[in-house]
Structures are given as C-alpha cells and as structure tokens.
Amino acid sequence: MDTETLVIRGKRILVTPYILPHISKMTEEEKNQLGGKDGIRKRQGFYVYRNKRLLIWGTWFRMMRQGDLSKLARVMVDIPNDLDDLWTLDIKKSHAIPPAEVRNSLQTVIDRIADKSKRTWTFRGKKETSDSVEHMWTRLKTPGNGIVYEINRDHMLVDQIVAEAPEIRGKLETLLKYIERGIPLNQLYIDLNNDEKIENDADMGEQEMFKTLEQMLSVLPSSIMRCEMLEKIEHTDPFCGYPDVIRALKAKEDGNVKP
C-alpha cells in the first residue's frame, strides 16, 4: 500500500503497509518463508527499522490484538537514528516503543490496513465488487442485530427461471430458503480458520461462461432484447467478471441487428 510520511521534530518516519495474499493463494515455499501457518499469524504487525537494521517485528505495540482477520497485515516503519530518545531505544538498539505523537498516526494506519486485511481474508484474494453490481447474495441486519445472508431474489438468473416456468415459483422459493438455512456455517468457519483451500470460489473459465450466457440469451426472441440483457449482465455478479466474454457476445448481437 502507499507509503505515508510522518514528520516528527522535522524528521521523517516512513510507514509502508503491506497485505499478504490469502494463504490459499501462496505456494508451499512462500508459506515456509513466512514461517508456516503459525508464523503468518504470529508475525503480523509492525516491523521497525533503524538505518535499514530491523529492530523489532511482529507486534502491534498493544494498539490492537493479534487476530485471524489481521494476520495478513505487515507494516514497515523506518525511523531515523536522531529520534532514538523518542522511541525509547535500549542500549543494544534491539527494542523500540513508539512515542505518543507517533502512536496516534500509527493507529490510523492500523485501522486502514486491518480492514483491508480482513477483506482479503474474507474475499480470499478477490476484489470487492462495487455497490452498483447486482450481487448473487445479500447481507442483511436483523432487528436483533444479527446477520442474515440471503440469495438475491431479484437476480436475473432467478428472474429468468421464474419467467420461463412461472408455476415453479413456490418450489424455487422453498429451495432457496433451504439452501440459505443449510449453509454449514460452523464447518465453514473451521475450514477458513485452518486456511483450507476452498474451491467454491474458483473462477469459471471463459469458455464455460460463454456457453452459460449463450444459453441464457437463447430464450430471448429478438436481438434487441439480448443486447438489453447483455447491458444488464455487465453489472451483475458473477458475469461482470468476464468483460471479454460479454464484449464478444455484444459484437455477435450487433452483427445480427439489421439497420
């Protein structure tokens, strides 16, 4: 992430946050270099350097607790040697405590990178989609401050199924409710905490997506209607992740539209 410069007594302290990729995206060699699963968690935090010499690492200076959702975060802090008195450096220059005037700035950095680390852990390396995207799942808060995950009933796949066979609307609603209530949350939580490689979020190949969209478009009677659907698909999860496929299908439909 971007380097931030803190100016104390006219001297510069450089702070550079890093977010590791999700462990499921690392090779075995990369995991070993990071100390294995335990090391990845235990070595999160600040890495303080003085004149390019590493003084202390793997600590949040009691500004936050080590947790699973922040385990991907690392922050390099480069301090000059003429601020030793501020950092309470010991004689061996092997231990440092950040001064109050620096801690306030570091807290802002912590809040920002911890949130990004949490998103990386939660979304397993994928970018978060924007609010303009029609999601497959919706996250709702209940009146009792609980959280409910529901399949989006307004998603175009649901709409198309109901449009083609209106008589199954009730059965489809029942099926979706059973899917929502049957999510194995406890086991999923355990697998994620153990950094198991969960394959459900693997991307579909472009050829497979092309066939899927062609099948969806084939039920529409006119090229104009298919073009309208492609416009909507551009902002619908998971199709929006395949711009080249959508572009190819648009070009195909444009060729079918007669002036």
C-alpha positions in Angstrom: 0.0 0.0 0.0 1.1 3.6 -0.3 3.9 4.9 1.9 2.9 7.5 4.5 5.4 10.1 5.8 5.2 11.2 9.4 7.1 14.3 10.3 8.4 14.5 14.0 10.7 17.3 15.1 11.4 18.0 11.4 12.5 14.3 10.8 10.7 11.9 8.6 9.4 8.5 9.6 8.3 6.3 6.7 5.4 3.9 7.2 4.7 1.4 4.5 1.8 -1.1 5.0 1.7 -4.5 3.2 -1.1 -7.0 2.8 -0.1 -10.6 2.1 -2.2 -12.6 -0.3 -4.6 -15.1 1.2 -2.7 -18.3 2.3 -4.7 -20.4 -0.2 -3.1 -18.3 -3.0 0.5 -18.9 -1.7 2.9 -21.7 -2.8 4.3 -24.1 -0.2 7.7 -22.3 -0.5 6.1 -18.9 0.2 4.3 -20.3 3.3 7.5 -21.7 4.6 9.3 -18.4 4.1 6.6 -16.7 6.2 7.0 -19.3 9.0 4.2 -21.6 8.1 0.6 -21.1 9.2 1.6 -20.3 12.7 4.2 -17.8 11.6 1.8 -16.0 9.3 -0.4 -15.3 12.2 2.2 -14.6 14.9 4.4 -12.3 12.7 1.7 -9.8 11.9 2.2 -6.3 12.9 4.9 -3.6 12.8 8.4 -4.1 11.5 10.6 -1.3 12.8 13.8 -0.5 11.1 16.5 2.0 12.1 19.1 2.8 9.4 17.9 -0.3 7.5 18.5 -2.6 10.5 15.5 -4.5 11.8 14.9 -3.7 15.5 11.6 -5.3 16.3 8.9 -7.2 14.4 5.6 -9.0 14.8 4.0 -6.6 17.3 1.1 -4.1 17.3 2.6 -2.3 20.3 -0.6 -3.2 22.2 -2.5 -0.9 19.9 -4.6 -3.8 18.7 -4.7 -7.6 19.4 -3.3 -10.2 17.1 -6.2 -11.9 15.3 -7.0 -14.1 12.4 -8.6 -11.2 10.4 -5.4 -9.1 10.7 -2.9 -11.9 10.2 -2.1 -10.8 6.6 -1.0 -7.3 7.7 2.6 -6.2 8.0 3.8 -2.6 8.4 7.3 -1.4 7.8 8.3 1.6 9.9 11.6 3.3 9.0 12.9 5.6 11.7 16.0 7.9 11.6 18.8 7.5 14.2 18.3 11.0 15.6 14.9 10.2 17.1 16.3 7.4 19.4 15.2 9.2 22.6 11.6 9.4 21.4 11.4 5.7 20.6 12.8 4.6 24.0 15.5 2.6 22.3 17.5 0.3 24.6 21.4 0.2 24.6 21.5 -2.6 22.1 19.1 -0.8 19.8 17.1 -4.0 19.8 13.8 -2.8 21.2 11.7 0.3 20.4 8.5 1.8 21.8 6.7 4.3 19.6 6.2 7.8 21.2 2.7 9.1 21.8 2.9 11.6 18.9 3.6 8.7 16.5 1.2 6.2 18.0 -1.8 8.4 17.0 -0.7 8.4 13.4 0.1 4.6 13.5 -3.4 3.9 14.9 -4.9 5.4 11.7 -2.7 3.2 9.6 -3.7 0.2 11.7 -7.4 0.8 11.2 -6.9 1.1 7.4 -4.8 -2.0 6.9 -6.6 -4.2 9.3 -9.8 -3.5 7.3 -8.0 -4.3 4.1 -6.5 -7.5 5.6 -10.0 -8.5 6.7 -11.4 -8.1 3.2 -8.5 -10.0 1.7 -9.1 -12.9 4.2 -12.9 -12.8 3.7 -12.9 -12.5 -0.1 -9.9 -14.8 -0.5 -7.9 -12.6 -2.8 -10.8 -11.3 -4.9 -11.5 -7.7 -5.3 -14.7 -6.5 -3.7 -17.3 -5.6 -6.2 -18.8 -2.1 -6.2 -22.3 -1.2 -4.9 -23.5 -0.8 -8.5 -23.2 -4.6 -9.0 -26.2 -6.9 -8.6 -24.9 -9.5 -6.2 -25.9 -13.1 -6.0 -26.0 -12.9 -2.2 -27.3 -10.1 0.0 -26.2 -9.4 3.6 -28.9 -8.1 5.9 -29.0 -7.0 9.5 -31.9 -8.3 11.6 -33.8 -6.2 14.2 -32.0 -8.1 16.9 -28.6 -7.0 15.5 -28.0 -10.4 13.9 -26.8 -11.0 10.3 -28.7 -12.9 7.6 -27.3 -14.0 4.2 -29.9 -14.4 1.5 -29.8 -15.3 -2.1 -30.9 -12.3 -4.1 -34.4 -12.9 -5.3 -34.0 -10.1 -7.8 -31.0 -11.7 -9.5 -31.5 -12.1 -13.2 -30.9 -15.9 -13.0 -33.8 -16.2 -10.6 -36.0 -13.9 -12.7 -35.3 -15.9 -15.9 -36.2 -19.2 -14.3 -39.5 -17.8 -13.0 -40.2 -16.2 -16.3 -39.7 -19.4 -18.2 -41.7 -21.5 -15.7 -44.0 -19.3 -13.5 -45.6 -22.4 -12.0 -42.4 -23.4 -10.1 -42.1 -20.0 -8.3 -43.2 -21.5 -5.0 -41.0 -24.6 -5.2 -38.0 -22.4 -6.2 -38.6 -20.1 -3.2 -38.7 -23.2 -0.9 -35.4 -24.5 -2.5 -33.6 -21.1 -2.0 -34.7 -20.9 1.7 -33.4 -24.4 2.3 -30.1 -23.5 0.7 -29.8 -20.4 2.8 -30.7 -22.2 6.1 -28.5 -25.2 5.2 -25.2 -23.3 4.9 -22.7 -25.3 7.0 -21.5 -22.2 8.9 -19.6 -24.0 11.7 -17.6 -26.2 9.4 -17.0 -23.3 7.0 -15.7 -21.2 9.9 -13.3 -24.0 10.9 -12.1 -24.5 7.4 -11.4 -20.8 6.9 -9.6 -20.5 10.2 -7.5 -23.6 9.2 -6.7 -21.8 5.9 -8.1 -24.8 3.9 -8.2 -24.2 0.2 -11.9 -23.9 -0.5 -12.6 -24.4 -4.2 -16.2 -23.0 -4.3 -14.9 -19.5 -5.2 -12.8 -20.7 -8.1 -13.5 -18.7 -11.2 -15.4 -20.2 -14.1 -13.4 -20.5 -17.4 -14.3 -18.0 -20.1 -15.4 -20.8 -22.5 -17.8 -22.2 -19.8 -19.1 -18.7 -19.1 -19.6 -18.0 -22.8 -21.8 -21.2 -23.1 -23.7 -20.2 -19.9 -24.6 -16.7 -21.3 -25.4 -18.1 -24.7 -27.9 -20.4 -23.1 -29.4 -17.5 -21.2 -29.7 -15.4 -24.3 -31.1 -18.1 -26.5 -34.5 -17.9 -24.8 -35.0 -14.3 -25.8 -36.8 -13.8 -29.1 -35.1 -10.8 -30.5 -31.5 -9.5 -30.8 -32.6 -6.2 -29.3 -33.8 -8.0 -26.1 -30.5 -9.9 -26.0 -28.5 -6.7 -26.3 -30.5 -5.3 -23.4 -29.8 -8.3 -21.3 -26.1 -8.0 -22.0 -26.2 -4.4 -20.8 -27.7 -5.6 -17.5 -25.2 -8.5 -17.3 -22.3 -6.1 -17.3 -23.4 -5.1 -13.8 -24.5 -8.5 -12.4 -22.4 -10.9 -10.3 -20.7 -13.2 -11.4 -21.0 -12.3 -15.1 -19.4 -8.8 -14.7 -16.1 -10.6 -14.0 -15.9 -11.6 -17.7 -15.8 -8.4 -19.7 -14.2 -10.1 -22.7 -16.9 -12.7 -23.0 -19.6 -10.0 -22.7 -17.8 -7.9 -25.4 -17.7 -10.9 -27.7 -21.4 -11.6 -27.3 -22.3 -8.0 -27.9 -20.3 -8.0 -31.1 -22.1 -11.1 -32.2 -25.5 -9.5 -31.5 -24.5 -6.3 -33.2 -23.9 -8.3 -36.3 -27.4 -9.7 -36.1 -29.1 -6.4 -35.8 -30.2 -5.2 -39.2 -30.2 -1.4 -40.0 
